[in-house]
Amino acid sequence: MNYLVQLKLASRPANPQEGKAFIEQMILPTLELCKKLESEKKIVAGGPVSGSIGLSLIVSANSAEELDGIITGLPVWPLMETTVTPLGTFDVRAQAVRARLEPMKAQGGAQ
């Protein structure tokens, strides 16, 4: 299953010293890990968000536990506000919509 994972920095470093440590210890290792996860097809799309300190990723995981491990394994994760949205498929949604359409047709509501 695919998930939209959005991570946004909760608070910025307070001074240049913290900023340097943040980049060296959090940002660069996170970007390297994301490249590795992308090569392993665990991150199937996405990347850094322009104009902010954040990531938007489409993550492929077989379970909630696997997804949790991927997200919490990112070095920057403890400093981020994270939202996860499970993504369905277009085929499954089309089937659900068709199932709703049939009773409407039977009642004469769709022409």
N, C-alpha and C positions, 0 to 999 in steps of 0.2 A: 504494500500500500504506500501511496505517496502522501507526504505531509508538507504543507507550507510552514516553514519555520522562520520567524522574524525575530531578530535579536537587535535591541537598541541599547546603547550605553546608558546606564542609569545616572551616572554623574561623571563629569570630566575630571582629569587630574588637576590638582590645585596649583601646581607650579611646574616649571620646566624639568626639574629633577624627577618629579613623579611622572611627568609626561614621557621622559626618556625611558624610565623603567617600564612604564605601561607599554610602550612600543616594543621594547626588547623582550619583555617577559610574557606579554599577552597577545599583542596584535600580530607580530611576525610569526610566532609559533602557531597561532590560530590559522593564519592564512596558509601556512605550510601544511597543516593538518587537513584543511579544507581541500587543498590541491590533491592530497593523497586520497581522501574520501571520494573526490570526484573521479580519480583514476580507477577507484574500486567500484564505481557506479552507485555509491551510497548517496552522494550528492549528485542529482541528475540535472539540476539547473540552478541558476541564481548566482549570487556574488555579493560583493560589497555594495552598499547603498550610496549612491552619489550624494555628496553634500552633507553627509552625517556620518557618525561612527556607528555603523550597523551592518547587519548582514540579512539578506533575504534568500532563503534556500528552499529548494524542493528536495526533500530527503526521502529516499526509498528505504523502508524498514518493514520487516516481517511481523513485528510485534511492537507494542507500546514499550516494552522493556528494551528492545533493541534501539528504538528511537531515543529513549531516555539516555541510554548509554552513549549514543552518538553526540547528542546535544551537550550533556554534562561533561563529556570528554574534551570539549573545546576549551582551551586554556582561558579564554576570555569570558566564558559562560557565567562565573560567579558575579561578574560586574554588570551583567546585562539584564534588561527586562525582556522576557521571552514569551512569545505567543506561538501556539501551535494550532494549525487548522488542518484536520484530516481532509484529504481530497478524494472525492469519488471519481467515477469514470463517466465519460459522456454516454457510453452504452447503457450503463445502469440507470442513469437519469432518464434517458430516452424511454427505456422500458417502463419506468415508474410513471412518466407523463402519459404514455400510451394507455397504461392501465387506468388512469384517471379519465382519459378521454372517452373510453368505451361506454361507461355509464351515461356520460353527457350526450353521446350520440344516440343512445337508446331512448333517452328522455326527450330527444328532439332539440337539445340545446346547442348542438353544433351542426352546421350545414356544409 
